[in-house]
Amino acid sequence: MPYIQTVAESDATGLVKEIYEGARRHLAPGANANLGIMEIFSLRPELLKARLGFVRAVSFGGSGLGARNEELIATSVAGLLNCRY
C-alpha cells in the first residue's frame, strides 16, 4: 500500500477514469505499464490533467528537439538512473 493515498485504476471514476483510459490508449499494444506516477495526482484530477498537458507540450516532439532525440535522451537518463520508466 502506498504511503500517499491514490485512486487505483480499478477504482477510478469520472475525470480520473477518463485520464487513465486516455493514458492506456497511448501505451504500446499489450503493454502492462503501471500508472503509478499518474496515480500520485489522482486525488487532484485537475492537477493530473495539467501535468499531462505539460508533459505532452515538452516531450514527444514538443520540445523542438524532435521525438527521436527526446526518446534517446529519456532512455539514456533512465538507464543512468536505473529507472524502469
GROMACS elastic network, one bead per residue, 0.5 to 0.9 nm:
[ bonds ]
;  ai    aj funct       b0    kb
    1     4     6  0.85981   500
    1     5     6  0.86322   500
    2     5     6  0.66047   500
    2     6     6  0.78196   500
    4    40     6  0.70516   500
    5    39     6  0.88352   500
    5    40     6  0.76291   500
    5    42     6  0.87596   500
    5    43     6  0.78777   500
    6    36     6  0.89338   500
    6    39     6  0.55951   500
    6    40     6  0.58320   500
    6    41     6  0.73946   500
    6    42     6  0.57600   500
    6    43     6  0.62674   500
    7    10     6  0.81768   500
    7    11     6  0.61976   500
    7    12     6  0.59544   500
    7    16     6  0.82139   500
    7    39     6  0.61818   500
    7    40     6  0.82026   500
    7    41     6  0.87109   500
    7    42     6  0.55645   500
    7    43     6  0.67054   500
    8    11     6  0.52074   500
    8    12     6  0.61652   500
    8    35     6  0.87399   500
    8    36     6  0.87118   500
    8    39     6  0.67746   500
    8    42     6  0.82973   500
    9    12     6  0.52598   500
    9    13     6  0.88148   500
    9    16     6  0.85115   500
    9    17     6  0.71519   500
    9    20     6  0.68043   500
    9    21     6  0.88022   500
    9    35     6  0.77270   500
    9    39     6  0.78135   500
   10    13     6  0.88304   500
   10    17     6  0.86859   500
   11    17     6  0.82480   500
   12    15     6  0.83547   500
   12    16     6  0.57942   500
   12    18     6  0.85351   500
   12    20     6  0.80209   500
   12    42     6  0.84822   500
   13    16     6  0.58515   500
   13    18     6  0.76431   500
   14    17     6  0.53865   500
   14    18     6  0.63792   500
   14    19     6  0.88256   500
   15    18     6  0.50024   500
   15    19     6  0.61638   500
   15    20     6  0.85922   500
   15    45     6  0.65732   500
   15    46     6  0.85338   500
   15    49     6  0.88093   500
   16    19     6  0.51439   500
   16    20     6  0.61505   500
   16    21     6  0.85575   500
   16    39     6  0.89768   500
   16    42     6  0.62928   500
   16    43     6  0.83778   500
   16    44     6  0.86847   500
   16    45     6  0.57791   500
   16    46     6  0.89936   500
   16    48     6  0.81889   500
   16    49     6  0.87191   500
   17    20     6  0.50902   500
   17    21     6  0.60478   500
   17    22     6  0.84822   500
   18    21     6  0.51514   500
   18    22     6  0.61038   500
   18    23     6  0.86293   500
   19    22     6  0.50088   500
   19    23     6  0.61780   500
   19    24     6  0.86646   500
   19    45     6  0.83959   500
   19    48     6  0.81576   500
   19    49     6  0.72861   500
   19    52     6  0.89809   500
   20    23     6  0.50626   500
   20    24     6  0.62771   500
   20    25     6  0.87729   500
   20    35     6  0.77397   500
   20    38     6  0.79943   500
   20    39     6  0.87291   500
   21    24     6  0.50522   500
   21    25     6  0.63371   500
   21    26     6  0.89232   500
   22    25     6  0.51440   500
   22    26     6  0.66502   500
   23    26     6  0.53027   500
   23    27     6  0.67287   500
   23    35     6  0.83017   500
   24    27     6  0.53080   500
   24    28     6  0.84631   500
   24    31     6  0.86850   500
   24    33     6  0.84894   500
   24    35     6  0.87368   500
   25    28     6  0.80303   500
   25    29     6  0.85061   500
   26    29     6  0.87547   500
   27    30     6  0.81604   500
   27    31     6  0.62853   500
   27    32     6  0.85425   500
   27    33     6  0.79088   500
   28    31     6  0.53787   500
   28    32     6  0.88593   500
   29    32     6  0.88365   500
   33    36     6  0.88062   500
   34    37     6  0.80992   500
   34    38     6  0.89702   500
   35    38     6  0.53685   500
   35    39     6  0.60611   500
   35    40     6  0.89636   500
   36    40     6  0.65598   500
   37    40     6  0.55302   500
   37    41     6  0.76395   500
   38    41     6  0.56952   500
   38    42     6  0.66969   500
   38    48     6  0.68390   500
   38    51     6  0.89508   500
   38    52     6  0.86589   500
   39    43     6  0.80694   500
   39    48     6  0.85084   500
   40    43     6  0.75922   500
   40    44     6  0.88203   500
   40    48     6  0.84850   500
   41    44     6  0.54897   500
   41    45     6  0.64488   500
   41    46     6  0.86235   500
   41    47     6  0.64985   500
   41    48     6  0.51539   500
   41    49     6  0.89036   500
   41    51     6  0.87400   500
   42    45     6  0.54013   500
   42    46     6  0.88581   500
   42    47     6  0.83590   500
   42    48     6  0.65532   500
   43    46     6  0.89470   500
   43    47     6  0.88590   500
   43    48     6  0.86490   500
   44    47     6  0.54750   500
   44    48     6  0.64517   500
   44    49     6  0.88798   500
   45    49     6  0.60616   500
   45    50     6  0.84984   500
   46    49     6  0.51693   500
   46    50     6  0.62334   500
   46    51     6  0.86225   500
   47    51     6  0.59765   500
   47    52     6  0.85269   500
   48    51     6  0.51085   500
   48    52     6  0.62206   500
   48    53     6  0.86222   500
   49    52     6  0.52430   500
   49    53     6  0.62643   500
   49    54     6  0.87309   500
   50    53     6  0.50542   500
   50    54     6  0.62191   500
   50    55     6  0.86788   500
   51    54     6  0.50542   500
   51    55     6  0.61663   500
   51    56     6  0.86044   500
   52    55     6  0.50524   500
   52    56     6  0.61222   500
   52    57     6  0.85156   500
   53    56     6  0.51974   500
   53    57     6  0.61389   500
   53    58     6  0.88481   500
   54    57     6  0.50510   500
   54    58     6  0.63927   500
   54    59     6  0.85130   500
   55    58     6  0.54449   500
   55    59     6  0.58498   500
   55    60     6  0.84891   500
   55    62     6  0.88454   500
   56    59     6  0.53356   500
   56    60     6  0.65827   500
   56    61     6  0.84469   500
   56    62     6  0.67539   500
   57    60     6  0.79941   500
   57    61     6  0.82201   500
   57    62     6  0.50320   500
   57    63     6  0.70663   500
   58    61     6  0.74086   500
   58    64     6  0.83915   500
   59    63     6  0.57484   500
   59    64     6  0.88517   500
   59    65     6  0.88770   500
   59    66     6  0.85382   500
   59    67     6  0.72052   500
   59    70     6  0.66706   500
   59    71     6  0.85754   500
   60    63     6  0.76469   500
   60    66     6  0.72423   500
   60    68     6  0.80946   500
   60    70     6  0.66263   500
   60    71     6  0.74884   500
   61    64     6  0.63271   500
   61    65     6  0.66877   500
   61    68     6  0.78256   500
   61    69     6  0.86247   500
   61    70     6  0.71710   500
   62    65     6  0.77386   500
   62    66     6  0.72528   500
   62    67     6  0.76668   500
   63    66     6  0.68963   500
   63    67     6  0.83591   500
   63    70     6  0.80431   500
   64    67     6  0.84414   500
   65    68     6  0.79906   500
   65    69     6  0.59614   500
   65    70     6  0.63857   500
   66    69     6  0.55798   500
   66    70     6  0.62421   500
   66    71     6  0.87225   500
   67    70     6  0.50527   500
   67    71     6  0.60985   500
   67    72     6  0.85926   500
   68    71     6  0.52177   500
   68    72     6  0.62371   500
   68    73     6  0.87144   500
   69    73     6  0.61456   500
   69    74     6  0.85005   500
   70    73     6  0.51557   500
   70    74     6  0.60429   500
   70    75     6  0.84778   500
   71    75     6  0.59133   500
   71    76     6  0.83858   500
   72    75     6  0.51930   500
   72    76     6  0.60505   500
   72    77     6  0.85743   500
   73    76     6  0.51139   500
   73    77     6  0.60909   500
   73    78     6  0.84417   500
   74    77     6  0.52578   500
   74    78     6  0.59946   500
   74    79     6  0.84943   500
   75    78     6  0.50912   500
   75    79     6  0.60718   500
   75    80     6  0.86283   500
   75    85     6  0.87072   500
   76    79     6  0.51329   500
   76    80     6  0.62416   500
   76    81     6  0.86787   500
   77    80     6  0.50678   500
   77    81     6  0.61657   500
   77    82     6  0.84268   500
   77    83     6  0.82330   500
   78    81     6  0.51386   500
   78    82     6  0.58547   500
   78    84     6  0.69567   500
   78    85     6  0.67868   500
   79    83     6  0.62295   500
   79    84     6  0.81072   500
   80    83     6  0.77177   500
   81    84     6  0.88974   500
